[in-house]
Amino acid sequence: MPETRMTADDVLRIAAYQDRSPALEAMVIAYAYHRLAGDLSQYLGQACNNWYCYATWTSKAVGESLDLTPDSPFIEDFGRRLRVPRRLRRLFRATLLTLLGPSYQLGLALANRAIFLETASLAVNLWRDDTPDGFLKVSPESELTPAPPEFLAALLEPADPRYLRDAAQLLLEAREASDPEVRAELMFGANVALSAYEQKRAQKALELVLYRPVRWLTRGSWRSLRALVTRRPYAPFPLYSARHEDQPWLTRRLEELWAGLYTRHLFAVRTPLSDIRVGRPLTAPEGVDLDRAWAPIQDERVRKLAEEFITEDREASTAGVTNWVSYPDRMRFIVSYFRVYQTVAALYRVPFDQRIADGLAEEMRRGLVPDAIGEMFDRDPGLPGIRRRLYRYPAESDPDAFEMATFDLEPFLEAVPFDRSAT
């Protein structure tokens, strides 16, 4: 039986349900993005990829990286890339868990959930009969909400909502476009705008994830030991979430070296065709004419959006990234990736085998749509093919981690209308 279109209720249900492991939560979100990509394709076709195609595979990769069990593919792959001898893999895993800390899983999962809520709430408006009027936003800075926990503001960086307005407008025009070339440009522009927004929102969380190991080594390890000896606990999260510019010189230097090493040798963007090593120049996959993909952009709005991040110098735009934490460098590569992979139809594929996809479809239906957008439930269903038992730190030993683990987005959700006069 064909699946029905995703609705605002589905988005809220997925975002509000809290009793999932971080890895499973990201997999559910990946499957939801896949559903949204298919829903949009009913209006836009599949000749070009919409943003939710790319988000599908990214969220799946996030879910895999959040699995820190003894048999974790993420840790196994990480160990292989660093050429860790097999006899030292258990020690390597223990060291990695210590360096990553609880904020890795919890912080990355919270940012992933918030970005899904905001981008998916925009998407489900696009097949309404009337014009999209806004989106849901996680708003720790709103005067209408209670004082947020420190980690919420530290994990979600403010982003310009014009990008979401532009994305909605371009997708609506693409829906009405009869010329396939015009439609392709409009969809590309919408993809750029959505990524400009969500990558900015994720900036602080990304810094926390990548810089945390260095900060633990240089600033957290001895404080933890002192707290153990003196029995005077300290709050580690502000230390780990502080700006790179505010760190001591040695910490900043080591962060730059580590981020560069990670970017050049360890990190890759997941696609259904292969993993793209971001530290190397981006190349066209089989069947893609790079000259055609890099043809001059005709629509002025789309061209200006793209020019915020790339130039017409194809070699410079597709060069490898030196530091994935850098928002401009990261966006340059992402926009080039969109341009090159826009017609790769494989991105519409279901990202899981059928048994797991069926389990995730069932998992999406857990819980109820909350009256006030948010409630917790205590069911913990099993799911075939997905590991649910993850390494857990004692939450009470890290107050910030405990608060993140039990955090509810509900009081901090805000409906943000689009200013139609600004379009």
Rosetta blueprint (number, residue, H / E / L):
1 M L
2 P L
3 E L
4 T L
5 R L
6 M L
7 T L
8 A H
9 D H
10 D H
11 V H
12 L H
13 R H
14 I H
15 A H
16 A H
17 Y L
18 Q L
19 D L
20 R L
21 S L
22 P H
23 A H
24 L H
25 E H
26 A H
27 M H
28 V H
29 I H
30 A H
31 Y H
32 A H
33 Y H
34 H H
35 R H
36 L H
37 A H
38 G H
39 D H
40 L H
41 S H
42 Q H
43 Y H
44 L H
45 G L
46 Q L
47 A L
48 C L
49 N L
50 N L
51 W H
52 Y H
53 C H
54 Y H
55 A H
56 T H
57 W H
58 T H
59 S H
60 K H
61 A H
62 V H
63 G H
64 E H
65 S H
66 L L
67 D L
68 L L
69 T L
70 P L
71 D L
72 S L
73 P H
74 F H
75 I H
76 E H
77 D H
78 F H
79 G H
80 R H
81 R H
82 L L
83 R L
84 V L
85 P L
86 R H
87 R H
88 L H
89 R H
90 R H
91 L H
92 F H
93 R H
94 A H
95 T H
96 L H
97 L H
98 T H
99 L H
100 L H
101 G H
102 P H
103 S H
104 Y H
105 Q H
106 L H
107 G H
108 L H
109 A H
110 L H
111 A H
112 N H
113 R H
114 A H
115 I H
116 F H
117 L H
118 E H
119 T H
120 A H
121 S H
122 L H
123 A H
124 V L
125 N L
126 L L
127 W L
128 R L
129 D L
130 D L
131 T L
132 P L
133 D L
134 G E
135 F E
136 L E
137 K E
138 V E
139 S L
140 P L
141 E L
142 S L
143 E L
144 L L
145 T L
146 P L
147 A L
148 P L
149 P L
150 E H
151 F H
152 L H
153 A H
154 A H
155 L H
156 L L
157 E L
158 P L
159 A L
160 D L
161 P L
162 R H
163 Y H
164 L H
165 R H
166 D H
167 A H
168 A H
169 Q H
170 L H
171 L H
172 L H
173 E H
174 A H
175 R H
176 E H
177 A L
178 S L
179 D L
180 P H
181 E H
182 V H
183 R H
184 A H
185 E H
186 L H
187 M H
188 F H
189 G H
190 A H
191 N H
192 V H
193 A H
194 L H
195 S H
196 A H
197 Y H
198 E H
199 Q H
200 K H
201 R H
202 A L
203 Q H
204 K H
205 A H
206 L H
207 E H
208 L H
209 V H
210 L H
211 Y H
212 R H
213 P H
214 V H
215 R H
216 W H
217 L H
218 T H
219 R H
220 G H
221 S H
222 W H
223 R H
224 S H
225 L H
226 R H
227 A H
228 L H
229 V H
230 T H
231 R L
232 R L
233 P L
234 Y L
235 A L
236 P L
237 F H
238 P H
239 L H
240 Y H
241 S H
242 A L
243 R L
244 H H
245 E H
246 D H
247 Q L
248 P L
249 W H
250 L H
251 T H
252 R H
253 R H
254 L H
255 E H
256 E H
257 L H
258 W H
259 A H
260 G H
261 L H
262 Y H
263 T H
264 R H
265 H H
266 L L
267 F L
268 A E
269 V E
270 R E
271 T L
272 P L
273 L L
274 S L
275 D E
276 I E
277 R E
278 V L
279 G L
280 R L
281 P L
282 L L
283 T L
284 A L
285 P L
286 E L
287 G L
288 V L
289 D L
290 L H
291 D H
292 R H
293 A H
294 W L
295 A L
296 P L
297 I L
298 Q L
299 D L
300 E H
301 R H
302 V H
303 R H
304 K H
305 L H
306 A H
307 E H
308 E L
309 F L
310 I L
311 T L
312 E L
313 D L
314 R H
315 E H
316 A H
317 S H
318 T L
319 A L
320 G L
321 V L
322 T L
323 N L
324 W L
325 V L
326 S L
327 Y H
328 P H
329 D H
330 R H
331 M H
332 R H
333 F H
334 I H
335 V H
336 S H
337 Y H
338 F H
339 R H
340 V H
341 Y H
342 Q L
343 T L
344 V L
345 A H
346 A H
347 L H
348 Y H
349 R L
350 V L
351 P L
352 F L
353 D L
354 Q H
355 R H
356 I H
357 A H
358 D H
359 G H
360 L H
361 A H
362 E H
363 E H
364 M H
365 R L
366 R L
367 G L
368 L L
369 V L
370 P L
371 D L
372 A L
373 I L
374 G L
375 E L
376 M L
377 F L
378 D L
379 R L
380 D L
381 P L
382 G L
383 L L
384 P L
385 G L
386 I L
387 R L
388 R L
389 R L
390 L L
391 Y L
392 R L
393 Y L
394 P L
395 A H
396 E H
397 S H
398 D L
399 P H
400 D H
401 A H
402 F H
403 E H
404 M H
405 A H
406 T L
407 F L
408 D L
409 L L
410 E H
411 P H
412 F H
413 L E
414 E E
415 A E
416 V E
417 P E
418 F L
419 D L
420 R H
421 S H
422 A H
423 T L
